[in-house]
Amino acid sequence: MQYKMFLIKYAEIGTKGKNRYVFEEAMCKRMRNRLKPYGEFEVRREYGRIYVEAFSDYDFDDVIKVLKQIFGIVGICPVKVVEDTAYDNISKAVIEYLDEEYKNKSFTFKCHARRNDKNYPKSSMELNCDLGADLLNAFPDLSVDVHNPEVMIEVEVRNVAYIYSKVIPGPGGLPVGTNGKAMALLSGGIDSPVAAYMIAKRGVELEAVYFNAPPYTSERAKQKVIDLAKQVSQYSGVLKLHIVNFTDIQLCIYDNCPHDELTIIMKRYMYKVAEELAMKEDCQCIVTGESIGQVSSQTTQSLLVIDSAIDKIPVFRPCIGMDKQEIIDISEMIGTYETSILPYEDCCTIFVDKHPVTRPKLDQILESEKALTGKIEELYAKAMESVEVVYCR
């Protein structure tokens, strides 16, 4: 069946009271933009519902894939539309719908009818009973189960009638752009794209920063991160990626600081760069993919010391309480896993000491950083001046 309409369901947006229309319209705008390449569609809000109507041919799988990447949507219902709402027309359409949609008619069902117009000749209860009887007459193998049906047949009678029974799950969350903007630290690993995805799911617009370290990291490593950013952008929208040449800063730290503290001090400078970029781009937070205890720089003591490098905006860590398999599961779901595991270098792993400190003390780290005074400032300024920007979509 070539559906001409989809009913879009949301959940959390419905709790927003008088501001609900703001979230609805943000989600509608996102749908309009994403669906443009796939055909002629109208997205509209109507009586507490959101509909996507097709006015041209389209590929069903492509459209569903796009809608499943739009935060705020919890369900996508392919809908059969009946223009004439006379009961006989609705009954005929429901029978045709079931016949086309389900080859095997041996299942339990329930009709759930609602009427927007209370002057409609039949009440909701009468519609349920009469449509159920018509279906049983048309398909003797069917049986009714009002408590736990295998198929729930929804019928909404408005100015037209809508018939559907299948709900394709959406990603949930809140529409991107309704909760500020974040600067995500994006590496080539598994965790950071997942963290970016999860913060975008809460309605946060994203930009990202990647720390490049040529010649210790290759162009393939850089392209890997760009590819990951493009994959995340399918959910977050166009992602502005800031590529920072971090090599000179890393070498300065390597030459002047204790090697067991290298990762901590390098990350502190990464956070300083990210904070400065975030302030320039009007971001209200930094997002990272750290999970407690996963590596030496992700112990609670390490995270405390790293966070103390900045003080203007907070750091959010959506993966903080997740184990590795949980993070992998999400990365597979959103399509970043296969790219993340490609064997290209990461700027942090190049300079990791064999025995890094796991319980750093802030006063000791600050003491070690004094050796950088007068040497790193110019390198830092040069790195900020030479930031490369790539728009990932």
PyMOL commands that set and color helices and strands:
alter all, ss='L'
color gray80, all
select helices_A, chain A and resi 12-15+17-38+60-67+87-101+124-138+191-200+219-236+247-256+259-280+296-298+300-307+324-334+337-340+347-350+362-372+376-385
alter helices_A, ss='H'
color red, helices_A
select strands_A, chain A and resi 5-9+41-46+49-54+75-82+108-115+143-144+151-157+161-164+168-169+181-185+205-212+239-245+285-287+315-316+388-392
alter strands_A, ss='S'
color yellow, strands_A
deselect
rebuild
show_as cartoon
